[in-house]
Amino acid sequence: MKTKSILSNHVVMLTALFLAFMGYFLSIYRGNTNIASNYSGLIIAASCLYSVNPIFGGELPENKVLRLLARLNGLLLVVWFVIIIAQLFL
């Protein structure tokens, strides 16, 4: 019998990552860097805890919507990283 952890569930983790990215970008847009730094920690933790993360070469879900969400999360991770690097130089 194969059991699945909640951290390996695509629906839960991809949705949580997407919401964390949206919260981060909304905080940056509004100029609230304190909340944005909290979201950064959440993004790092969620990305590391997600055991079958498609962003880091894990398996993509079979569902088309979840596959699109996984690719969107990958794109948002790159954009987030670029923003973090740009903030270091400003």
Helices and strands as residue ranges (DSSP letters): G 6-8, H 10-30, H 33-49, G 54-56, H 64-89
